[in-house]
Amino acid sequence: MPLILAHKTNSPADAVVIYSLLEAGGFHPTFQNYYHGFIAIGYLGALDGIQIMLPSQEIEDAKVYIKETKAITDFDPIKNRWIRDLIQASVLTMNPFFFIFLLSPFIQIAALILLITLDVLVFSQGLLIALLANITFAFFIIMLAHAKYVAVPKLRETP
């Protein structure tokens, strides 16, 4: 009984709602990367979001069930406040630059290149000193990019 992707999201709240909806409909959903999203939310982009999987024999009925379910449109208790969430994450981790790790790897790499260029222009010590000064920032960017573009595709290829 292989599991098939039924829904993928980067929002833990959305994942819980879809999971509960499927469970209430009599299906047997399972989470992938759900707990990683709560432990370190910056990993969700690298892990390709929270994935809700279903057994292969339930997938067609579940997709029809999700589409037929009507959303409440006149009231939305969960508002998308991503700027506030980034500020709270920065305060809670006591790191004013924490929000940088929640951006996509392409933006992070561009920010790193910009930072190194500014370091080279401002300080005349050269490129090696600029690279060493930014190595910790580069480590997290490279780690997340590796997870998204190398590790996760290899895990999906494994039978």
Secondary structure, DSSP 8 states (H G I E B T S, - for coil): --EEEEEEES-HHHHHHHHHHHHHTT---EEESHHHHHH-TTHHHHTTSEEEEEEGGGHHHHHHHHHHS----S--SS---HHHHHHHHHHHTT-TTGGGGGS-HHHHHHHHHHHHHHHHHH-TT-HHHHHHHTHHHHHHHHHHHHIIIIIHHHHHH--
